Structures are given as C-alpha cells and as structure tokens.
Amino acid sequence: MDFANTTVLVAGLGVSGSSLARVLNQRGAHVITVDEHKSEADLHSFGDIDWQGIDYVMASPVFNPRTPFILEAQRRGIAVMSEVEFAWQLRVNNARTGKPAPWIGITGTNGKTSTTEMTSAMLGACGFDAPTAGNIASGNMDMSLSGCATNPAHDALCVELSSFQMHFTDSLELDCAAITNIADDHLDWHGGRDNYAADKAKVFHGVKKALVYNADDPVVSDKARQARVAPGGRTIGFTLGEPSTGQIGVADGWIVDMSGVVSGKAGEANRLAAVSEFSHLCEPDGTIYPHLLADALTALALVLGFGANLEQALEALRTFAPGGHRIATVAATAPDALGNTIRFVDDSKATNAHAVKASISSFAPGSVVWIAGGLAKGSRFENLVASQREAIKSAVIIGVDQAPMLEAFAAEAPDIPVVPIDPEPNETVMTRAVEAAGRMSQPGDVVLMAPACASFDQFKSYADRGEAFAKAAEQWVANHDAR
C-alpha cells in the first residue's frame, strides 16, 4: 500500500506509534500524532481532532475498540489499523532475495515471548537474520515492527502478536504461525471470549508453510481445523503427550516428530532429542517445566516448518537462555546439611491465572510460598487456588486491590496461611513481601513471585516488579546466610 500524500492519525506515542510515525513520514505521508501524555505529540486531546482529510487511523493497543475516537473514525468510514497492519503494508524487499522478508507470527494467552525468542535464536543459528519484533517490549524504535519491516537486511521476522494488535489487523498472510494456547484474558477489552479467540485466530489465515497449533487445547485445535492453509502448507500440532500422526510431542523422555516435518512422512516417528538435553526446560532436579517445554515444541515446529536445519536448530535450543522474569531463580540460601535451599523464583511475567497455574504446578507439593496479587483486571482466582492448593504452602498477597485473591483463598483454601501486605508505603512493598515469604519458608521450599495480575498498580511494568523482587530476595538471602 502506498501511503504517500495520505494523512494518517497516529494515536499513542509509545515505541510502536513513534516508530510508525517516523516510517510514514519517510514514505511521504502527512502524520498527525495525538497523545494526552506526550509533549511531543501534535495534539493532546482527542477532542481536538479535525477529521476532515484523515485517511487512516493507527490505534495503539491501549485503546479498546469501543473508544470514542475509534468509533468516530469508523462512523466516518476511515480505516482503523494496528501498527502490525501498517508494518505489513509497508514491507520492503530483502536485500538478498529481492522479496519481502517472511514473517513467523506467534500469539496465544501465554508463552508468546519465550516462543518468539526461541524461534529467533534457532533461526539465527541457522544463518538467518531473523530478529524478534512486535509485542516484545523494546525501547529501540529500529527494532519495532514497523522499523524491522522496512529494514532490507532482515531475512525473516519473528513476530510476537497480541490479541490487541490482531483486532485491527486483517491482511496478514504469514509463512508460519502458531497459537500457543487460549485462556480467558483481556475479555473486557475484546468484549467476550469468542471475540478474543477470533482475534487470536487471525494469525492462521492463509498460512503459507507451517500452521502450528496446541493439540492439547481444544479451542486452539478447533481454530486450526477451521483455518485455510495455502496450497503446500503444513499443519503441525504440538502436544506434551505422545504425538499422533501430524503432531510433534514427547514419548519416553524424547521429543518425537510424527508430523512429517523432519522426514517428509507424516505418521513416521522420528526421535529428535532427549528433553533432558535442554536445561532451561527443567528444574535443577530434572523436573520439567511443562509450559516451557510447550513453548520449545512450538518454536521447534515453526523453524522446521520454515525450512531450518534440524541439528543447528536443536543446538541453539540447547544453549538458549530464557528472557528475564520467566521462571528465573534469582537468589538461593546456602544449602543445609541435606543440601536443600530456599530458592526465590521470579515469574513476574505470569500476569494471569493460566500462566500461574502452569508455573505453580512445576513445583513439588507443599513447597510453594506464593507471592501473588496486583491489578486483577476483573479476574477471579478461585479456580486457580483450588487447582493448586496441594502445591501452595502459604501465600503473601500484594497489590492495591487484594480482595479478589483473599476471597479466593477464603473460599477454596481457608487452611493455607495467607499474609496480606499493606500497599503503603509503596516503595517497600516488595521488601516486606519477601520478608514475610522468607519467614514462612524452610529449606526445600520455593518462594515464587508469580502474581497472576498486572503490575501497574504499584510498579512501572512486570519487569520493574521482577527486578524489585530479585533485589529484595538477594538482600534477604544475604541477611539470612549471615546469621
């Protein structure tokens, strides 16, 4: 699409909006920016928009589809598009192939970032310039999706796609696409679970090479069955169990392909590697993190479906280091006489119940001192607490609105000790939470910070929350070991 001599309203000047405005200006578009909180914006109130002559609107994901300015644009027949849609339309040809770099898109309720990072790492090891882009946070405008899409050096893009971004995205035809899972999240933004799932499923439309889906998730499996893959495209299911024809999964401790992506013969079992070879997928005692194993299977199916070299991809996966705030041990006490420690594990990125269920279930029964709470986003936690009560030893509740989490424990696990942390003073919240968790811990336990909630009530971001936890944990361990 040629945006020269068009007028584009860019709503929201985060990294994505700022990058898109820059790229559009370079393409000869007239860009009008609006942001109520950024001094550099052209407009600081949506009431000041002069709709005459505006051809397109880029809506930041912070604005839900029922926001008045979006409804006004649609009433006037003005196309509302995400940065993803703009970036897809603005793609340039790769310097080596003379064609636009293919996109590998990953979406889902949880596991998007880990899967995207693994995919990029494996493709990089196979000789592709294939950076991560999209919903993955980055302060570098050149690494935003619009910046990456207009860089001729990239051979492929590994794009994390949120449901927000996909809502106003309609023309993607990805080379490879995956949905990691679908659980209730952001339903208020989308107006219901059906709308949420439908926006996620857009990544499957017209996939050219490999459509990868979670065969253990009935909603995702249904969306995969409904999808129309381009001629020659392959559909690959991944499962944490033993795979059947058309799937990649796990049998007898081995990653096994029965999709045919390796041998070319669907239904033929091919052992690819032992799960134990991938240390980042396991606890120190060898216990597998099921959600990280699922992410690895997704990424492996994507890169093999893309055409990457199997051995190079597996070697990259063996040495992969997960990004921050995802099942990361940040501190541990000195071992006792039996070799046991108190470990502090940062899973600040677990911002909903689905992610936290996967996290807690990775640990031994009765061993988890759980730090939870934050901005609940209207969620309830009764099902989460009920399903994980055998693993939870005690809980520490942070956040400005603690009622949903406290009510869940009162209803489903009244026998589990729960300590609420006073929200004020805000700057010492995490220190006090870690101190409380430490008092309830003994060697062999895990203090798990997996909040099941957003962070913005008390922290700048989930990363800021995770860093505060790590700092407090390190200080607690230093004080404890000094005694």
C-alpha positions in Angstrom: 0.0 0.0 0.0 1.3 3.5 -0.9 0.8 5.9 1.9 2.4 8.9 0.1 0.3 12.0 0.2 -2.2 10.4 2.7 -3.0 11.8 6.1 -2.6 9.3 9.0 -3.7 9.9 12.6 -1.3 8.1 15.0 -3.0 7.7 18.4 -0.5 6.9 21.1 3.2 7.7 21.0 4.8 4.7 22.6 7.7 3.0 20.8 5.4 1.5 18.2 3.5 4.7 17.5 6.6 6.8 17.4 8.4 4.4 15.0 5.4 4.1 12.7 5.1 7.9 12.6 8.7 8.2 11.6 8.4 5.5 8.9 5.2 7.0 7.5 6.8 10.5 7.3 9.7 8.9 5.4 7.2 7.5 2.9 5.7 10.9 2.2 2.6 10.6 4.4 1.3 13.5 6.5 1.2 12.3 10.1 -0.8 13.8 12.9 0.0 12.4 16.3 -2.2 12.5 19.4 -1.2 11.6 22.9 -2.6 13.1 26.1 0.6 12.5 28.0 3.4 13.2 25.5 4.6 16.8 25.0 5.9 16.0 21.5 2.5 15.0 20.2 0.8 17.3 17.7 -2.5 17.0 19.7 -3.0 16.4 23.4 -6.8 15.8 23.3 -8.9 13.6 21.1 -11.5 16.3 21.1 -9.1 18.5 19.0 -9.0 16.1 16.1 -10.1 17.6 12.8 -11.4 14.6 11.0 -11.5 16.3 7.6 -8.9 14.8 5.3 -7.8 12.0 7.6 -7.4 8.8 5.5 -6.2 6.3 8.1 -6.0 5.9 11.9 -3.4 3.9 13.8 -4.8 2.9 17.1 -2.4 1.9 19.9 -3.4 -1.3 21.8 -4.2 0.8 24.9 -7.4 1.9 23.2 -10.1 -0.7 23.1 -12.5 -0.9 20.1 -15.2 1.0 21.9 -13.0 4.1 22.5 -15.0 7.1 21.2 -12.4 8.4 18.7 -12.2 4.9 17.2 -16.0 4.7 16.9 -16.0 8.2 15.3 -13.4 7.2 12.7 -15.4 4.1 11.8 -18.6 6.1 11.6 -16.8 8.3 9.1 -15.6 5.3 7.1 -12.0 5.9 8.0 -9.9 2.7 8.2 -8.6 1.9 11.7 -5.4 -0.2 11.6 -2.9 -1.6 14.0 0.8 -1.0 13.7 1.0 -4.6 12.6 -1.3 -3.9 9.7 0.7 -0.8 8.7 4.0 -2.7 9.0 2.7 -5.5 6.8 1.7 -3.0 4.2 5.0 -1.1 4.4 7.3 -4.1 4.0 10.4 -3.6 1.8 12.3 -6.2 -0.2 15.0 -8.2 1.4 18.5 -7.2 0.1 19.4 -10.8 -0.8 16.2 -12.3 -2.1 14.5 -9.3 -3.7 11.3 -10.2 -1.9 9.7 -9.0 1.4 11.1 -10.9 4.4 8.7 -13.6 5.5 7.0 -13.3 8.9 6.7 -16.0 11.5 3.9 -15.0 13.9 3.3 -16.2 17.4 0.2 -15.5 19.5 -1.6 -17.0 22.5 -2.6 -16.2 26.0 0.8 -17.3 27.5 4.2 -18.3 26.2 4.3 -15.9 23.3 7.6 -14.2 24.3 9.5 -17.3 25.2 8.4 -19.0 21.9 9.3 -15.9 19.8 12.7 -15.7 21.4 13.4 -19.4 20.9 12.3 -19.2 17.3 14.6 -16.2 16.6 17.5 -17.9 18.4 17.2 -21.1 16.3 16.8 -19.3 13.0 19.8 -17.1 13.9 21.9 -20.3 14.5 20.8 -21.5 11.1 22.2 -18.4 9.4 19.1 -16.2 9.1 18.9 -12.6 10.1 15.6 -13.1 12.0 15.1 -10.7 14.9 12.2 -10.6 17.3 9.6 -7.9 16.7 6.1 -6.9 17.5 4.6 -7.2 21.0 8.0 -7.9 22.6 9.0 -4.9 24.6 11.9 -2.9 23.3 12.9 0.8 23.7 14.6 0.8 20.3 12.5 2.2 17.5 14.6 0.4 14.9 13.6 -2.9 16.5 9.9 -2.0 16.5 7.8 -4.0 14.0 7.5 -1.1 11.5 11.2 -0.5 11.9 12.1 -4.1 11.2 9.6 -4.5 8.3 11.3 -1.6 6.5 14.8 -2.9 7.0 16.1 -4.7 3.9 18.8 -6.6 6.0 16.3 -8.9 7.7 15.8 -12.4 6.2 12.7 -13.1 8.3 10.9 -11.6 11.3 9.8 -13.5 14.4 6.8 -11.5 15.4 5.0 -11.7 18.8 1.4 -10.8 18.2 -1.0 -9.8 20.9 -4.8 -10.1 20.6 -5.0 -6.3 20.8 -2.8 -5.9 17.8 -4.6 -8.5 15.8 -8.0 -6.9 16.3 -7.3 -4.2 13.8 -5.2 -6.4 11.6 -6.8 -8.1 8.6 -4.4 -8.8 5.7 -1.6 -10.9 7.2 -0.5 -14.0 5.2 2.3 -15.4 7.4 4.8 -18.0 6.3 4.5 -19.7 9.6 2.1 -19.1 12.5 1.4 -20.5 15.9 -1.2 -20.2 18.7 0.4 -21.4 22.0 -2.9 -21.6 24.0 -6.1 -19.7 24.5 -7.5 -18.9 28.0 -9.7 -16.2 29.4 -7.7 -12.9 29.4 -8.4 -9.3 28.4 -12.1 -10.2 27.8 -13.2 -6.7 28.9 -11.1 -5.2 26.0 -12.4 -7.6 23.4 -16.0 -7.8 24.7 -16.0 -11.6 25.4 -14.1 -14.8 25.0 -15.4 -15.5 21.5 -14.1 -12.2 20.2 -10.8 -12.7 22.0 -10.3 -16.2 20.4 -11.4 -14.9 17.0 -8.8 -12.1 17.1 -6.1 -14.6 18.0 -7.1 -17.0 15.2 -6.4 -14.3 12.6 -2.8 -15.5 12.5 -3.9 -18.7 10.9 -5.5 -17.1 7.8 -3.7 -18.1 4.7 -0.5 -19.5 6.3 1.9 -20.5 3.5 4.3 -23.0 5.1 3.5 -24.2 8.6 0.5 -23.7 10.8 1.4 -24.8 14.4 -1.3 -25.3 17.0 -1.6 -26.6 20.5 -3.2 -30.0 20.1 -3.8 -30.1 23.9 -6.0 -27.0 23.8 -9.5 -27.7 22.3 -10.1 -24.0 21.4 -6.9 -23.7 19.5 -7.4 -27.1 17.9 -10.8 -26.0 16.7 -9.4 -22.8 15.2 -6.7 -24.8 13.4 -9.3 -27.1 11.9 -11.3 -24.1 10.7 -8.2 -22.4 9.2 -7.5 -22.4 5.5 -3.8 -23.0 4.8 -2.3 -22.1 1.4 -1.6 -24.9 -1.0 1.6 -26.7 0.1 1.3 -25.5 3.6 1.6 -28.0 6.5 -0.5 -28.2 9.8 1.5 -29.3 12.8 0.0 -30.0 16.2 2.2 -30.0 19.3 1.4 -31.9 22.5 3.1 -32.6 25.8 1.9 -36.2 25.5 2.8 -38.9 23.0 2.2 -37.5 19.5 -0.1 -38.9 16.9 0.1 -38.5 13.1 0.5 -34.8 12.2 2.0 -33.9 15.6 5.2 -33.3 17.5 5.3 -34.3 21.1 7.1 -36.2 23.9 7.5 -40.0 24.3 9.7 -41.8 26.8 11.6 -38.6 27.6 12.3 -37.8 23.9 11.0 -35.1 21.6 9.3 -37.1 18.8 8.1 -35.8 15.4 5.2 -37.5 13.7 4.1 -34.6 11.6 6.5 -35.4 8.8 8.2 -32.0 9.0 11.5 -33.8 9.5 11.2 -37.0 7.4 8.5 -35.8 5.0 6.3 -38.8 6.0 3.5 -37.9 8.4 3.0 -40.7 10.9 6.6 -41.9 10.9 8.1 -41.5 14.4 11.4 -39.6 14.5 13.2 -39.1 17.8 14.8 -35.6 17.7 16.4 -35.2 21.1 16.1 -36.1 24.8 14.2 -33.5 26.8 16.9 -33.6 29.5 19.4 -32.1 27.0 17.6 -28.7 27.4 18.5 -27.4 30.8 16.3 -24.3 30.7 13.2 -26.5 30.4 13.8 -28.3 33.7 14.1 -27.7 37.4 17.6 -28.4 38.9 16.3 -31.9 39.9 15.3 -32.6 36.4 11.5 -31.9 36.8 10.2 -30.5 33.5 8.5 -27.1 33.3 5.6 -28.2 31.2 4.8 -24.7 29.9 8.4 -24.0 28.8 8.5 -27.4 27.1 5.4 -26.5 25.2 7.0 -23.2 24.1 10.1 -25.2 22.9 7.9 -27.6 20.9 6.1 -24.7 19.3 9.2 -22.9 18.3 10.8 -26.1 17.0 7.8 -26.9 14.8 7.9 -23.3 13.5 11.5 -23.3 12.5 11.4 -26.8 11.0 8.3 -25.8 9.1 10.1 -22.7 7.9 12.9 -24.9 6.5 15.6 -24.5 9.1 18.4 -27.1 9.6 17.4 -29.6 12.3 20.8 -30.1 14.0 21.6 -26.4 14.1 18.2 -25.6 15.5 18.5 -28.2 18.2 21.9 -27.0 19.2 20.6 -23.4 19.5 17.7 -24.7 21.6 20.1 -26.5 24.0 22.0 -23.3 24.7 19.0 -21.0 24.7 18.8 -18.7 27.8 15.2 -17.5 28.5 14.5 -13.8 28.8 14.0 -12.2 32.2 11.1 -12.7 34.7 10.1 -16.1 33.4 10.8 -18.9 35.9 14.2 -17.4 36.8 15.9 -18.4 40.0 17.2 -15.0 41.3 18.5 -16.0 44.8 19.0 -19.0 47.0 20.2 -19.6 50.5 23.3 -21.7 51.3 22.5 -25.5 51.3 21.6 -27.0 54.7 23.1 -30.3 55.9 20.8 -32.2 53.5 21.7 -30.0 50.5 18.4 -28.2 50.5 18.0 -24.5 49.9 15.3 -21.8 49.9 15.0 -20.7 46.3 13.5 -17.4 45.1 12.0 -17.7 41.7 10.9 -14.7 39.6 7.9 -15.4 37.3 6.7 -11.8 37.2 5.7 -12.3 33.6 2.9 -14.6 34.8 0.2 -12.0 34.8 -2.9 -14.2 34.5 -4.3 -17.3 36.2 -3.5 -19.6 33.2 0.2 -18.7 33.3 0.4 -19.0 37.1 -1.3 -22.5 37.1 1.5 -23.7 34.8 4.1 -22.1 37.0 3.0 -23.4 40.4 2.3 -26.9 39.0 6.0 -27.2 38.1 7.0 -27.5 41.8 6.6 -30.2 44.5 3.5 -30.5 46.6 3.6 -28.2 49.7 6.7 -26.4 48.6 5.5 -23.1 47.2 5.4 -19.9 49.2 3.5 -17.9 46.7 3.7 -14.1 46.3 0.6 -13.0 44.3 -1.6 -10.1 43.6 -1.6 -6.7 41.8 -4.0 -5.3 39.3 -6.6 -8.1 38.9 -8.2 -6.7 35.7 -11.5 -8.0 36.8 -10.3 -11.6 37.1 -11.3 -14.1 39.8 -8.8 -16.7 41.3 -11.0 -19.3 42.9 -10.3 -21.9 40.2 -6.6 -21.2 40.3 -6.3 -21.6 44.1 -8.5 -24.7 44.1 -6.4 -26.4 41.5 -3.1 -25.6 43.1 -3.8 -25.8 46.8 -1.7 -29.0 47.1 1.4 -27.2 45.9 0.9 -24.0 47.9 2.3 -24.0 51.4 1.4 -20.3 52.1 0.8 -17.1 50.3 1.7 -13.5 50.5 -0.7 -11.0 48.8 0.5 -7.7 47.4 -1.4 -5.1 45.4 -3.7 -2.2 45.9 -6.9 -4.4 45.4 -6.2 -7.6 47.3 -9.9 -8.6 47.7 -10.1 -11.0 44.7 -7.1 -13.0 45.8 -8.0 -13.0 49.5 -11.6 -14.1 48.7 -10.3 -16.9 46.6 -8.2 -18.3 49.5 -11.1 -17.9 52.0 -13.4 -19.8 49.7 -11.1 -22.5 48.3 -8.2 -23.0 50.8 -9.0 -21.5 54.2 -6.4 -23.7 55.8 -3.5 -22.2 53.9 -1.7 -19.3 55.8 -2.2 -16.0 53.9 -0.4 -12.8 54.7 -1.6 -9.5 53.1 0.9 -6.8 52.6 -0.1 -3.2 53.3 0.1 -1.3 50.0 1.7 1.7 51.7 4.4 2.7 51.6 4.6 1.7 48.0 8.4 1.8 47.8 8.8 -1.0 50.4 6.1 -3.3 49.2 8.3 -6.0 47.7 10.8 -5.9 50.5 8.1 -6.5 53.0 6.5 -9.2 50.9 9.8 -11.1 50.6 10.5 -10.8 54.3 7.1 -12.3 55.0 7.6 -15.1 52.5 11.1 -15.8 53.9 9.7 -16.2 57.4 7.3 -18.9 56.2 9.9 -20.8 54.2 12.3 -23.5 55.1 15.0 -25.4 53.1 13.4 -27.2 50.2 10.8 -24.5 49.6 10.4 -22.2 46.7 9.4 -18.5 47.1 7.6 -18.0 43.8 6.7 -14.5 42.7 4.0 -15.2 40.1 1.4 -12.5 40.6 -1.5 -13.6 38.3 -2.1 -9.9 37.9 -0.9 -6.8 36.1 1.8 -4.7 37.7 0.7 -1.1 37.1 -1.0 -0.5 40.5 2.4 -0.5 42.2 5.2 -0.9 39.6 6.1 0.5 36.2 5.9 -2.8 34.5 6.2 -6.6 35.1 10.0 -6.2 34.6 10.2 -3.5 37.2 8.2 -5.7 39.6 10.6 -8.7 38.8 13.6 -6.6 39.4 12.3 -5.3 42.7 11.7 -9.0 43.8 15.2 -10.0 42.7 16.8 -7.2 44.7 14.7 -7.9 47.8 15.4 -11.7 47.5 19.1 -11.2 47.2 19.1 -8.9 50.3 17.0 -11.4 52.3 19.4 -14.3 51.4 22.4 -12.2 52.3 20.9 -11.3 55.7 19.8 -14.9 56.3 23.1 -16.5 55.4 25.0 -14.0 57.6 23.1 -15.2 60.7 
